[in-house]
Amino acid sequence: RHFPDIYRYIASRLGPGDADDVTAETFIDAFRRRASFDPARGSVRPWLFGIATRLVAAHRRAEARRYRALARAPAEQDPGGHDERVAAAVSAQARRGPLLRALAALSDGDRDVLLLVALGGLSYEEVAAALSIPPGTVASRLSRARRKVRGVLGAPDTPQASGRGGQGGNHASQ
């Protein structure tokens, strides 16, 4: 039931080549540690994302190197012929390098929180459970990561964009 979400999160962090293996490792680790899961603490979903994040941490150096290498590599050209697709591709290509450099420059904790929210679609509470940190720490790390990424991309840091807007929701769009 949770495989597609876990796989998508890991693939977004490590690429599809590593995602198959790390996703399999996540579920193997979860099966081995099943006795340590406490249903009273909540859903199994954040627990699985926590395991996945810890396994991704084992690949962290490679992940940061990958972001730096992608930032240096030229962006692929879009072969499409539609004006909208070309304009979107040009805009995305212009921000690709700076975004990847910004992600590589984030601390491990800030990057984990940002990517769990943006790629995993987890709420503050789910991120807190996944990483075994307080929700307030999630909020401060997410705010700091967003501010740093916005600074690199030159996006305005508006109160609405940087505000928490309620801790329970999905904030991936900010």
C-alpha positions in Angstrom: 0.0 0.0 0.0 2.8 2.5 0.8 5.3 1.3 -1.8 4.5 3.9 -4.5 4.9 6.8 -2.1 8.1 5.4 -0.6 9.5 4.6 -4.0 8.6 8.0 -5.4 10.3 9.8 -2.5 13.5 7.7 -2.7 13.6 8.0 -6.5 13.3 11.8 -6.2 16.2 11.8 -3.7 18.5 9.3 -5.3 17.3 8.7 -8.8 15.5 5.7 -10.2 18.7 3.5 -10.4 19.2 3.5 -6.6 15.5 3.8 -5.8 14.7 0.1 -6.5 17.4 -1.1 -4.2 16.8 1.5 -1.4 13.0 1.0 -1.5 13.5 -2.8 -1.2 15.9 -2.2 1.7 13.3 0.0 3.3 10.7 -2.7 3.3 13.2 -5.4 4.3 14.3 -3.2 7.2 10.7 -2.5 8.2 9.9 -6.2 8.2 13.0 -7.0 10.3 12.1 -4.2 12.7 8.3 -4.8 12.7 8.4 -5.7 16.4 9.7 -2.2 17.2 6.8 -0.4 15.5 4.3 1.0 18.0 0.8 1.5 16.5 0.0 3.7 19.4 2.4 6.3 18.0 0.4 6.6 14.8 0.4 5.4 11.2 3.0 3.2 9.7 3.5 5.7 6.9 5.7 8.1 8.8 7.6 5.1 10.2 8.4 3.9 6.7 9.4 7.3 5.6 11.7 7.5 8.6 13.4 4.2 7.6 13.6 5.4 4.0 15.2 8.7 5.1 17.8 6.9 7.2 18.7 4.7 4.3 18.9 7.7 2.0 21.3 9.2 4.6 23.6 6.4 3.9 23.7 7.7 0.3 24.0 11.4 1.3 27.5 12.1 0.1 26.6 10.6 -3.3 23.4 12.6 -3.3 25.2 15.9 -2.6 27.8 15.0 -5.3 25.0 14.2 -7.7 23.3 17.6 -7.1 26.6 19.4 -7.7 27.3 17.4 -10.8 23.8 18.1 -12.2 24.2 21.8 -11.5 27.4 21.8 -13.6 26.0 19.7 -16.4 24.2 21.4 -19.3 20.4 21.0 -19.2 18.8 18.7 -21.7 17.0 20.4 -24.5 13.3 19.8 -24.9 12.6 18.3 -28.3 8.9 19.5 -28.3 7.6 22.1 -30.7 4.9 23.8 -28.6 5.5 27.3 -27.6 4.4 26.7 -24.0 6.6 23.7 -23.6 9.6 25.6 -24.9 8.9 28.6 -22.6 8.5 26.2 -19.7 11.7 24.3 -20.5 13.7 27.6 -20.8 12.4 28.7 -17.5 13.1 25.4 -15.8 16.6 25.2 -17.3 17.4 28.7 -16.0 16.5 27.6 -12.4 17.8 24.0 -12.5 21.5 24.7 -11.7 20.8 27.2 -8.9 18.1 24.9 -7.4 20.4 21.9 -7.4 23.2 24.0 -5.9 20.8 25.2 -3.2 19.7 21.7 -2.3 23.4 20.5 -2.1 24.2 23.4 0.1 21.5 22.7 2.7 22.4 20.9 5.9 21.4 17.2 5.9 18.5 17.9 8.4 17.1 20.9 6.5 17.3 18.9 3.2 15.6 15.9 4.7 12.7 18.0 6.0 12.3 20.0 2.8 12.3 16.9 0.6 10.0 14.9 2.9 7.5 17.7 2.6 8.0 18.6 -1.1 8.6 15.1 -2.5 7.0 12.8 0.0 4.0 15.0 0.7 4.2 14.5 4.4 2.7 16.9 7.0 4.8 18.5 9.7 3.6 15.8 12.2 4.5 13.0 9.8 7.9 14.5 9.1 8.4 14.8 12.9 7.5 11.1 13.3 9.7 10.0 10.4 12.8 11.8 11.7 12.0 11.4 15.4 12.2 15.2 16.0 9.7 17.6 17.5 7.2 19.3 15.1 8.7 22.7 16.1 12.0 21.5 14.8 10.4 20.5 11.5 8.8 23.9 11.2 12.1 25.7 11.8 14.1 23.5 9.5 11.5 23.8 6.8 11.4 27.6 7.1 15.2 27.9 7.0 15.4 25.5 4.0 12.7 27.4 2.1 14.4 30.8 2.9 17.8 29.6 1.7 16.3 28.1 -1.5 14.3 31.2 -2.2 17.4 33.3 -1.7 19.3 31.3 -4.2 16.4 31.4 -6.7 15.7 35.1 -6.1 12.1 34.4 -5.2 10.4 36.9 -2.8 10.2 35.8 0.8 6.6 36.8 1.5 5.0 36.2 4.8 2.4 33.9 3.2 5.1 31.8 1.5 7.3 31.5 4.6 4.5 31.2 7.1 3.5 27.9 8.6 -0.1 28.2 7.7 -1.1 25.5 10.1 1.2 22.7 11.0 -1.0 19.8 10.0 -1.3 20.4 6.2 0.8 19.5 3.2 3.1 22.4 2.4 4.7 21.0 -0.7 3.5 23.8 -2.9 5.3 26.6 -0.9 
